[in-house]
Amino acid sequence: MKIAARAFASLVLVGMAGAAMAQSAPAPEPKTRAQVTAEMLEARRLGLMDTQVENYPRQATAAQAEQIRQAGLKAVKGQTQLSLR
């Protein structure tokens, strides 16, 4: 009987730890289509969308990442005209 009680207690503790770990990281907010498009266009403008094998993938600098993020935020606020040309 003691073994069964210990096994049950262990399962309860594992379940509680799993639930705590699942709640520790907040889910990122979903992006709108306009925001994703604006960020892609800004990354393309900055030259980060090069698909040549020797140049791929290019990493954005912190300043470039912030420019891309700001372009997405402006698109959400309707401050940017998007053009896929």
C-alpha positions, 0 to 999 in steps of 0.5 A: 500500500505504501508503494502505491501511495508513493507512486501516486504522490510522485505522479501528482508532483510531476503533474504539478511541476509540468503545469507550473512549467507550462505557465512560466512562458507567456505566449507571444501575441499573434501578428496581423497579416499587415504586420507580417507583410510590413516586417517582411518588406522592411527586412527586404529593404534592409537586404536581409532577404537574400536567398543566395546559398552563400549569404543565407541566412543573414542575421539582423542586427539589433538596430535592424530588428528594431526597425523591422518591429517598428515597421510592423507596429506602424502597419498595425496602426495604419500608418503605412501603405504596403506594396508587394511590388 
